[in-house]
Amino acid sequence: MAIPALVVALAMVALGGAVFAVGIGILGLVCLHELFTLFERARPARLAGAVGIAGLLTAAALGDRGTVLLVFMACIPLVFLVTVNQARGGGAPAISVTLMGLAWIGLALAHAILLRDLPHGGALVFAVLLGTFAGDTGAYLGGRAFGRRPLAPSISPNKTVEGLAIGIVVCTAAVWWAGLSQEWFGGVKGAVLGVSIALAAPLGDLFESYLKRDAGTKDTGRLFGAHGGALDRLDAIMFTAVTGYYVWLALT
């Protein structure tokens, strides 16, 4: 399942435009469904979440950052109206979980579209993905080989400080290497972008782990079989896509 998914992801990035936006939209709905299922007890406003995700991603594809912010603000009254009118209501927990989904998943994926629409956007998205997954692999293997000190035992007991350090080095090196072959990218920009992604990715991972621990579950879903759900695979991307977008804007 992992290899076909990787092929599809690379094709989406390469094609860009409507193909990328629609693919991201499908992923967004799956991720939102997994989150809402984790916290079903809060009775999240699923209709408002789906409409909100569609609106945010459409705003990113057809507009700009300002349009995305405007749509996100419009989601707040939408979530309220759907919550108070849905069966069994939901109150503050429903509103909180729904808006968290739109902020965490919706805004992150909207920024992935904004990043892809920048000049050289395909290469930038590839660099962010490469750095995120290379860093995660480095952290996992490094932690298994050299890990001694727990990083966040109350959230994710298997993560170690040593694994984090190795992951940061591997991620930075991967993005730096990706930038060397492209004059517009360059080694220095690649290194800065790599460090930024390397620091954001573990936070995204820990954020999702914290939510899963609160929900009392190991995985968010079974989309990728033994590898878990969509959120389990994209948790770090939710942070690195946003970081990559703003750091690259600052660098240029």
C-alpha positions in Angstrom: 0.0 0.0 0.0 2.9 2.4 0.8 4.5 2.2 -2.6 1.4 2.9 -4.7 0.5 5.7 -2.3 4.0 7.2 -2.8 3.6 7.0 -6.6 0.2 8.7 -6.5 1.6 11.4 -4.2 4.6 12.1 -6.5 2.3 12.2 -9.5 0.0 14.7 -7.7 3.0 17.0 -6.9 4.4 16.7 -10.5 1.0 17.5 -12.2 0.0 20.3 -9.7 -3.0 22.5 -10.5 -6.4 20.9 -10.2 -5.0 17.4 -9.8 -3.0 18.4 -6.8 -5.8 20.4 -5.2 -8.4 17.6 -5.7 -6.0 15.0 -4.4 -5.2 17.1 -1.3 -9.0 17.6 -0.9 -9.6 13.9 -0.7 -6.8 13.4 1.8 -8.2 16.3 3.8 -11.6 14.7 4.0 -10.1 11.4 5.1 -8.0 13.0 7.7 -10.9 15.0 9.0 -13.0 11.8 9.2 -10.3 10.1 11.2 -10.0 13.0 13.6 -13.8 13.2 14.1 -14.0 9.5 14.6 -11.3 9.7 17.3 -13.4 12.2 19.2 -16.9 11.0 18.3 -17.9 11.6 21.9 -17.6 15.3 21.3 -20.2 15.1 18.5 -18.2 17.2 16.0 -20.1 19.0 13.2 -19.1 16.8 10.3 -21.1 18.7 7.7 -19.4 22.0 8.7 -16.0 20.3 8.7 -16.5 18.9 5.2 -17.8 22.3 3.8 -15.0 24.1 5.6 -12.2 21.9 4.2 -13.6 22.3 0.7 -13.8 26.1 1.2 -10.3 26.4 2.5 -8.7 24.3 -0.2 -10.7 26.1 -2.9 -9.6 29.4 -1.5 -5.9 28.3 -1.6 -6.3 27.0 -5.2 -8.1 30.0 -6.6 -7.0 32.8 -4.2 -4.2 33.6 -1.8 -3.4 33.7 1.9 -5.8 36.5 2.5 -8.6 34.5 0.9 -7.8 31.4 3.0 -7.9 33.5 6.2 -11.3 35.0 5.2 -12.7 31.5 4.5 -11.4 30.2 7.8 -13.0 33.1 9.8 -16.3 32.3 7.9 -16.0 28.7 9.2 -16.5 29.8 12.8 -20.1 30.9 12.4 -20.7 28.0 10.1 -19.5 25.5 12.7 -21.7 27.2 15.3 -24.8 27.1 13.2 -24.4 23.5 12.2 -23.6 22.4 15.8 -26.6 24.0 17.3 -28.9 22.6 14.7 -27.5 19.0 14.5 -29.2 16.1 16.4 -28.0 16.0 20.0 -26.2 19.3 19.6 -22.7 19.1 20.9 -21.9 22.4 22.6 -18.3 23.6 23.2 -16.7 20.2 22.7 -18.2 19.8 19.2 -17.3 23.3 18.2 -13.7 22.9 19.6 -13.0 19.6 17.8 -14.5 20.8 14.5 -12.5 24.0 14.5 -9.4 22.2 15.6 -9.8 20.0 12.6 -10.2 22.9 10.2 -7.2 24.7 11.8 -4.9 21.8 12.0 -5.8 19.9 8.9 -7.6 22.4 6.7 -5.1 25.3 7.1 -2.1 23.0 6.7 -3.3 21.4 3.5 -4.3 24.8 2.2 -0.7 25.9 2.7 0.5 22.8 0.8 -1.5 24.1 -2.1 -0.2 27.6 -1.7 3.4 26.2 -1.6 2.8 24.2 -4.8 1.5 27.3 -6.5 4.7 29.3 -5.8 7.4 29.5 -8.6 9.2 26.2 -8.6 6.4 24.9 -6.3 6.7 21.3 -7.4 10.4 21.2 -6.4 9.6 22.9 -3.1 6.8 20.5 -2.2 9.1 17.6 -3.1 11.9 19.1 -0.9 9.5 19.4 2.1 8.2 15.9 1.6 11.8 14.5 1.2 13.0 16.3 4.3 10.0 15.3 6.4 10.2 11.6 5.6 14.0 11.4 5.5 14.1 13.0 9.0 11.4 10.7 10.3 13.3 7.6 9.0 16.6 8.9 10.4 14.9 9.6 13.8 13.4 6.1 13.9 16.6 4.2 12.9 18.9 6.5 15.0 16.6 6.1 18.0 16.7 2.3 17.7 20.5 2.2 17.3 21.5 5.0 19.8 18.5 6.1 21.7 18.9 6.3 25.4 17.1 9.3 26.8 13.3 9.5 26.3 12.1 12.7 24.5 8.5 12.9 25.6 7.7 9.7 27.6 4.2 10.8 28.6 3.3 11.4 24.9 5.3 9.0 22.8 7.5 6.7 24.9 9.5 5.3 22.0 11.0 8.7 20.9 14.4 9.6 22.1 16.6 12.7 22.3 19.2 10.9 20.2 16.7 9.9 17.6 15.5 13.5 17.4 19.1 14.8 16.9 19.8 12.3 14.2 16.5 13.1 12.5 17.3 16.8 12.4 20.7 16.1 10.8 19.3 13.7 8.2 16.4 16.0 7.3 18.6 19.1 7.0 21.1 17.2 4.8 18.3 15.8 2.6 16.8 19.2 1.8 20.3 20.8 1.5 21.2 18.1 -1.0 17.9 18.6 -2.9 18.8 22.3 -3.3 22.3 21.8 -4.6 21.3 20.7 -8.0 19.1 23.8 -8.6 20.5 27.3 -9.0 17.4 29.0 -7.8 17.4 26.9 -4.6 21.0 26.8 -3.6 22.7 25.1 -0.7 22.3 27.9 1.9 18.6 28.2 1.3 18.3 24.4 1.3 20.0 24.2 4.7 17.9 26.9 6.3 14.7 25.3 4.9 15.9 21.9 6.0 16.6 23.0 9.6 13.1 24.6 9.7 11.4 21.4 8.5 13.5 19.3 10.8 12.3 21.2 13.8 8.7 21.4 12.7 8.2 17.7 11.8 8.7 16.2 15.3 6.3 18.7 16.7 3.7 17.6 14.2 4.3 14.0 15.2 4.1 14.7 18.9 0.9 16.8 18.4 -0.9 13.9 16.8 0.5 11.4 19.3 -0.8 13.6 22.1 -4.3 13.5 20.6 -4.2 9.7 20.1 -3.1 9.2 23.7 -6.0 11.4 24.8 -8.4 9.4 22.6 -6.9 6.1 23.9 -6.0 4.7 20.5 -2.8 3.6 18.8 -3.7 4.5 15.2 -6.1 7.0 13.7 -7.3 4.5 11.1 -6.6 1.6 8.8 -6.1 3.3 5.4 -2.5 2.1 5.3 -3.1 -1.2 7.0 -0.4 -1.9 9.7 1.0 1.6 9.1 -2.2 3.2 10.4 -4.4 5.9 9.0 -3.9 9.0 6.9 -3.2 11.2 9.9 -0.6 8.7 11.1 1.3 9.2 7.8 0.7 13.0 7.4 1.0 14.3 11.0 4.4 15.8 10.4 3.4 17.2 7.0 0.6 19.2 8.7 3.4 21.2 10.4 6.1 21.2 7.8 3.9 22.3 4.9 3.1 25.5 6.7 6.6 26.0 7.9 8.1 25.3 4.5 5.7 27.9 2.9 6.5 30.8 5.2 10.2 30.0 5.6 10.6 30.0 1.8 8.8 33.3 1.5 11.2 34.7 4.1 14.2 33.4 2.1 13.0 34.9 -1.1 
